[in-house]
Amino acid sequence: MVGMRQNKQPNSISYGLTSREARRRLKTYGPNKVATGENKSKVRLFLSKFTSPLTLILLVSATISLTLGEVASGSIIIAIVLISGILDFTNSYRSAKAAEDLQKSVRVNAKVIRDGITKSIPLSCIVPGDVVRLSAGSIVPADGETVDSNALTIDESALTGESYPVEKEAGSSLRMGSNAISGEGLMRVTATGKNTEFAKMSASLRRQTSTEFDTEIAKFSALVSRITLLLVVFILAIDMLLKHDTINSLLFALALAVGLTPELLPLIITANLTRGSLNMAKKGVIVKKLSAIQNLGAMDVFCTDKTGTLTENKIGVAGASDFYGGETGRILELAAVVCKYTSSFESPLDVAVMKYRNYNWRGYRKVQEIPFDFERKRESVVVRTSNGRRLITKGASENLFPLLCGYRAKNGERKRLTPKSMQTIKNMYHELCSNGYRVIMVASREIGDGEKYTPSDETALTFEGYIMFTDPPKASAKQSLAQLKAANIDIKIITGDDPLVAQKVGSDLGLDVSGVLTGTEISHMSQAQLARKVERATIFARVDPNQKLAIIEALRKRHVVGYMGDGINDAPSLRTADIGISVNNAVDVAKDTADIILKGKSLCYLYDGVIEGRRTFANTMKYLKMALSSNFGNMFSMAGSSIFLPFLPMTAPQILLNNLLYDASQFAIPMDNVDENQLLTPQRMELGQLKRFMLIFGPLSSLFDIVTFVVLLHVFHASASLFQTGWFVESMLTQVLVVFIIRTKGLAVRSRPAKALVFSTLSVCLIAIGLALSPIGKYIGFTILPLSILSAIFAITAAYLLTVEIVKHLTRV
């Protein structure tokens, strides 16, 4: 480290804190975590399950019932609330624990000097006074100040909104939430966790983008709430007008509200997502944010870099070419000097140059570097040679073309650049790119003595030559792209490489390239123009981080977009995309920002994740459709029948028991099988389709309820208790068994449900029938059903299921 004193005393810069002192400070200051408001103790998590408005109303109702001597009603309400809360708590706790365990496997560490040794420790263990090593790609883990810097530049855009990196000299302040772009340095931590500036700003900085699925679920919940409120008010008004018992009417209306509300929806969604995340982990996909699974299933556009994802990332030097097309050792030697003396993030191209051959460094001594940045797309070093100081630059050819004013002749002399020779240099570049080579330019100039050199000194350069690199396409990438295409996902390549190279790779992998946009073209487009162009383009080449971000934002206006990146400059795009995807060996800031981490950098892992996301979505929709069909229909029937019947169609305890058994049958839905044809296309939730489903199948369910009422009252002349028992059994059978029809878009008999779903469903049906045929039922107001009535209920149920199957195919919902 330049300028650092080698003082090996405890608490000095080079020694850092002692381990003992660090442990003491960790106890004093606490873990280096920003409170998110999501961590709850087991007790608080359990109690939170009883704070919903409906639950509180039920508990108040139970208290009123017990006070008025309605012991049976009050006890059943309390029992149901407790059972539901315990089930919800158990599943929520298991889900949170599973998600926490998965995130530990992609935990980000920092390099900290302790006991005079550089150690890699979790960010949460950093304490005030720690000395942290920063290099390109590192996350700034806490607030602090720079104590040593070697061209250290920091991206503070998350905090300041400024897109350009800031160079940090010794004594400069550093803030948690930023990350190193280039150079290296040491920082001393001054504040951690809740005492950082990031913690104070976390409410506004935390990513709060609602996913499409979240938005539609919120709309659905609002719709259910409105219907429930109107129905409860309507029932209370009618029953009081007809002078039914006020307390029983109130309990009936509240129980009806519970029956109408899909209170298991959050639990079913969480259980679905947790199961999906665990399945994905087995396939090499680690989910950091559970809601990203739904987005993965809805993704219809996937944007990816080229290097390492579509190619092997085994970059090797294919050769070098001077102005005359010949290879000279000078070109590679100059490039190697830049690679050796720069402290910027070490790229695979640099590694390939350094490994290509042995170099003689004796003739070069570093004076200063001008670090790489993603705007210039080049880096330089100033070295002292026997002939004086020389600035050597390497980088993207297109960014260096305007800076050239000469080229190197065969005898080593510098020759003036003419329009014709400039065209020769450009033609050579395009030919090399067309052959699939990645190409960087090397240029240099003599430079006078100076105290500080800046990018403005990178001018009047002499073209030394090109270095060509090979990076063969992955053998598995062609198959993976074909799988994603078959899954109706549009592939787009976003790269900093030359468009000709990207086109060649895309062509080799069988990608249908419909259009190419370059960073230069994008820079001259308005947002509206870009939004139109991104639809038709397959390859976006020579783009900078801001342009990547603009592409993602433009695509998101009409699509659910996934973005895969592993570099420093990918963080903004990962944060903005609907699904940010990175890999386990990515730089820290990319892993920290991503929603999903792939254990291996292969698209086959991603395809497996997409299928799991669609499976999770399909099972969530099964529960919603259940709630919107027979469940809603039965509750509507109950509300309507209460107007015409001289007694309540079911008592409040019976309704609540019905709801509890129905809910119990649904817990196996996350484990259900999904038809292959439901996995072929992106799955998106649309409230309009759910409303249509409700308007078709809700009344259909009510129609068969009316048939049941007529049969019970006019054929069997049932008493109140017998009517309530018969309709309880019919409503349970129709509500629960319809899952076998609506769980598939094809014929129910051809789709195989999961054994767990069959077991839970049939068990609930047997319990309902058992209550109607045994003396136990009398404790909740039931009467033993005659076999004639039970046979009629079975026939009505069979007719209902057959009708739902027919209507499902006719309406295609």
Protein Blocks (a to p, Z undefined) as FASTA:
>chain_A
ZZiacdfbehiaklopafklmmmmmmmnopadddehlaccfklmmmmmmmcfklmmmmmm
mmmmmmnopamlmmmmmmmmmmmmmmmmmmmmmmmmmmmmmmmmmcccddddeehiacdd
dfklpcehiacdddehiacfbdcddfbdehiacdfklmnopabdcdddehiacdehiacf
bdcdddddfbgcjlpmklmmmmmmpccbdcfklmmmmmmmmmmmmmmmmmmmmmmmmmmm
nopafklmmmmmmmmmmmmpcfklmmmmmmmmmmmmmmmmmnopacfblklmmmmmmpcb
dcddfehplmnoiacdfbdcdfkopacfklmmmmmmmmmmpcbdcdfklmmmmmmpccdf
klpccfbdcdddfklopacdddddfkbccddddddfklmmmmpcbdcdfkopacdddfkl
mmmmmmmmmmmmmnopacdddddddddddfbdcfklmghiacfbdcdddddddfklmmmm
mmmmmnopacddddfbdfklmmmmmmmnopacfbdcdfklmmmpcfklmmmmmmmpmbdg
hiafklmmmmmmmmmmmpccddddfbfklmmmmmmmmbdcddfkbcfklmmmpmbdcfbd
cfklmmmmmmmmmmmmmmmmmmmmmmmmmmmmmmmmmmmmmmmpcbdfbdfklmmmmmmm
mmmmmmmmmmpccdfklmmpccdddfklmmmmmmmmmmmmmmmmmmmmmmmmmmnopafk
lmmmmmmmmmmmmmmmmmmmmmpcbdfklpccdfklmmmmmmmmmmmmmmmmcmklmmno
pacddfklmmmmmmmmmmmmmmmmmmmmmnoZZ
